[in-house]
Amino acid sequence: MIAQAAESAAGAILFIDEIHRFNKSQQDSLLGAVERGIITLIGATTENPSFEVISPLLSRCQVYILKDLEKDHLLDLLERGRKLLEKDRQLPIEINEHEALLRISGGDARKLLNAIELVGTSVEPKDGKISIDNDLVQKIIQKNLAIYDKSGEMHYDIISAFIKSMRGSDPNAAVYWLARMVEAGEDPKFIARRMLILASEDIGNANPTALVLAQSCFNAVNVIGYPESRIILSQTAVYLASSPKSNASYMAIQNAQKAVATKGDLPVPLHLRNAPTKLMKEVGYGKGYQYAHDYDQNFIDQEFLPDALSGSVFYNPGNNARENELRKRLQTLWKKKYGY
């Protein structure tokens, strides 16, 4: 296709569906044509492109996230589907309640249309028409749920229960919800990615090894598929659920981002600035900076924040063994400055 496009003066659009299925070498083969403008590449993927698309290709592309359809969009699609079913069955079709259909769709047009088609073709008419309500939809769809969710039954509810069980330090519940996902054929990389996030967001420095294990788990399931990867996922889930918890690092970046949004781009203090040129040194860049390793305990009390934020506390250590040690160290170093 690239060779054909190279012969065309008009250029070409190359659309690749499920581009994450291309391996590194296959993705590499697209780079030259993209760089030279032979093709305009459009790739579609249900996976996170940061993990599934190689960096050189990703850096040459613009990422667009396709969001779930809004309720108004879904209702419009539902009405189109209803009219098509009426035409197909030669019968009036009434949708008296639509909440169950919208919930099953999860914002996905294809799932919504599949659902209305299944319900509309499964029901026998009564009084010369077909009437659809929430109870009828749930009764029919529950028996055919796999048709609508290739990633597993109640995909988002179950991953939510899995994460909340680990956050709540319940390894038994965590491994149960993991088993539900394994049985449904959920992508092990999706599960491993969520545990990688949890290891930092909900455990953090209360047990830094959690992040190391979660990263090892993610790397392992990339090379080991089912059924063996379920063992690695289980080990990691049990470990994360059993670990002490702290969201202090997560809250620290949240608080710091709020400060950035509120205070704007504050200037870097002169003594912290890089001074690679003579002119920069002459105007004061780097002047007064004290190299921590020249002092006792490799520490010297100096200001590292912009003046407008001096003394601001973004990181508040959690109440657990490891972070209590961090708190004591910070108290010793900074005395009363940050109130540790």
N, C-alpha and C positions, 0 to 999 in steps of 0.2 A: 504493500500500500504506500509506503514511503517512497519507493522507487517511482511508482506511478505519479505521485504528487510532485516529485522533483521535475518531472517532464511537463508539468502543467504550469503555465504562466500565471494562472489565476490563484494558485495556492489551493490548499485543501484543509478541511476540518476532519480530524481523526478523533472519533468518539470511542472510548474504551470503557465498557461497563465492567463493574467488579475489578477495577484496576489493581486492587490489593492482591488479587490472585497471581499477578505477574511477579516473578521472582526478581532478585536484584539485577541479574544479568539482562533479563528482558526489559526491565525499566531503564537500565543503562542504555540499551539500544535505541531508545527514543530521544535521548539527550541531544545528539547531533542535529536531528531534524527539527527539534524545537528551537535550538539556538540559532540555526540558520533561517528560521522562518518558513521552512518547507511545509510544515504542518502547523495548524493551530490545534493543540491537544486539549481535549475535554475528557477528563476521567471521572467516573462515578464510583463511589464506594460507600458501603454501609459501615466501614471501619474508620477509626481515627487515622487520618492521613499522616499525622505526626509519627505514628508507629509503623504504618504499612507502606508508605511511599518514601523512596530514598531521598535523602536531603538535597542532592544536586537537582533532582527533578522538582521537588517541592519548592525550592527557592526560585524556580523559574515559572512558577504557576501562582495563580490567585485562588485562594481557597474560599469557597462559598458553602455555607452551612444551610441545608434545606430543612427548615423548621416544620414542626407538625402543623397541619392545617387547622385553621380556626373553626369555631363552631359554625359560623355562617357559611363557610366554604363546604363543610361536611353536610349541612342541611340542604344546600344547593345540589350537591352530588347525590344525596339521598333521594331528592325529588326527581332527578333525572333517571336514577335507577328504578324508581317506582313506575315511572311512565313507560320505560322499556319493558319492565315485567308485565305491566298491564297489556301492552301490545303483544307480547309473547304468549301470555296465557289467555288473552281475549276475555279478561275478567277485570272488574273494578278492584283495585287494591288500595286499602286505607291503612295509613300508618298513624295509629292513634297515640302512640308513645314512641319516642325516639331515643330516650336516654341510654337504654341498654345497647342499642346499635352503635351509638357514638362512643360509648365506653369500650366496647369490643374493638372498635377501629383503632383506638390509640392515636388518632390523628392521621391515620394512613388511609388514603382514598381506596387503595386496592382491597384492604381488609374490610372497609365499609361496604364496598360493592359486592365482595364475596359473601358477606354476611346477609345483606338484603336479598341477594340471589338465592342463597341456601334456604332462608326462611320462606321467601315467596314461592319457591318451587316445592317446598316440603309440606305445605299446609293445604288441606282440602278446603274448598270454598264452602261457606255457610251462608244461606240465604242469597246465593248468587254472587257473593263477593268474598274477598279475603281481607280479614282484619288483623293487623299486627300490633301487639303491645309488648311491654317489657317482659312480662311473664312468659309469653310465647317465645320471644327471642332467646331468653335464658334457657328455656327448656330444650330448644333445638340446638343452640350453639354449644352448650355444655358438652353435648355428645360428639361434637365435631370441632372442638377447640383447636386441635392440632393443625387444622386446615389454615387457621388464621395466624398462627404464631410459630414460624419455623424455628425460632430460637428457644422454644420451650413454653409451657403453660404459664400464664400469668407472669411473663418475663420480668416486667419492671417491679411488680409487687414482690416477687421472690428475691430478686437481687437486693431490694430494699430491706427485706426481712433478714437476709444473710448479713448485710453490712451492720444493721442495727443489733443483731445478735452478737457479732464480734465486738462492737463498741460497748455492748452491755455485759461483756465478759462471760458469755454463756457458750462454751465450746460445744455443748450437746446440741443446742439449737442451731449453732453455726454449721455444724457438720450435717445436720438434717437438711437444712436449706441448700447446702452444697450438693447433697445427694439428689435433691429434686432437680437441680440444674444439670447434674451429670446425666441423670436418667433421661432428661429432655434433650440431651445432645447439645447443650450450650457450649459456645466456643470457649475452650479453656483459657485462651489468652484474654478474653473479656473478663473472666473471673479473676485471673491473676492481676490484671491491671487495676481492678477495683480494690484488691487487697493491698497493692502497692501504694495506692492513694491513702487507704485507711492507716497503713503502718506509720505514715508521717502525720496525717491529720489527727488521728485519735490516740496514737501511742507516743510518737515523737521521741523526745529525749528521756521519757520515763523508762524506755528500753530501746536504745538506738539499734540494737541487734535486729529488732523487728523489721526495720527497713532493709537491712542486709539480706535477711531471709526472704522477704517478699520479692526483692530484686532477683535473688537466685531462683526463686519459684518461677518468676516470669520468664527468665532465660531458659529454665529447664523445660517448661511446657511448650516453648517455641520449637524444641527439637524432639520432644517426646509427646506423642498424641495419646488419645484414649486407646485402651483403658488404663494404661500405667500412670498417666499424668494425674488421674484422680487421687492417687496416693500422695503425690507431691502437694496437690492442692489441699488435701485433708490435713497433712502435717502442718502446712503454713496457716490454715484457718484455725486449727486448734491452738497453735502457738500464739497467734495474734489475739484470739479470744481470751487466752489465759494470761496475757501480759498486762502489767499495770498500764493505766491509761492517763494520757495528758494531751490536751489540745492547745497547750501554751504556745507552741511554735506556730500553729495555724492562726491563733488569735493575734500573735505578734505581727504577722504579715498583713492580716486584716486591719489591725490598728495603724500600722505604718502606711498602708495604702490610703486609709481615711485621712491621715495627716497630709499626704501628698495631694489628695484631692482638695483638701481644705486650704492648705498653705501655698500650693502651687510649687513651681520649680525653684526652690530656694538655692542661692549660690553656695558653692562648695567653699568652706573657709580657706583662706589663702594658705595656711600652714599645711593643709591636707592636699593641696593641688600638686599635680606632677609638674616638674620644671626641667624639661629636656633641653631647653635652649637658654642661652645667656640672657636674652631679653626677658624671658619669663622669670629668671632668677632676680634680675634687676628690679622688676616691678613687685617682687615679694612672694612669688609662687614658692611654696615649700619652706618659707622662712619661719623659724620657730618650731618646726616639727621635731618631736623628740622620739628617737628610735627606741621602742620598748625594750629591745634586747640589751640595751646599754645600762639598764636599771635593775635593781633588785627584784626578784620574782618575775623578771621580764615584763614589768608593768610600770607605767608612769601616768599619773593623773593628768590627762589633758583632754581638751574638748574635741569630740569627733562629730558632733551634730551641728547643723547650722545654728546660728545664734538664736533665731526665733523658736527653735525647738529644744534649746538647752534644758536638760533635766527631764525631758519627756520619757515616759516609760512605755515601751511597746511590748516588751517581753516580760511576763510575770511567771516565774517558774511554778510548775504544778506542785501539788502536795504529794510527792512520792519520793522514794529513797534516793534515786539518782538526781532528780531535780532539786531536792532539798540540799544535796551536796553542792550543786551549781549555785543555789541561792546563798549558801554560806560563803562560797568563794567570791561571789559578786559583792556580798556585804563587806568582806575583808578588803577587797580592792577599792570599791567606790565609796566606802563609809556611808554617809547619809545622802549622797547625791541623788540616787535613784530610789531610796526608800526600801531597799531590799532587806 
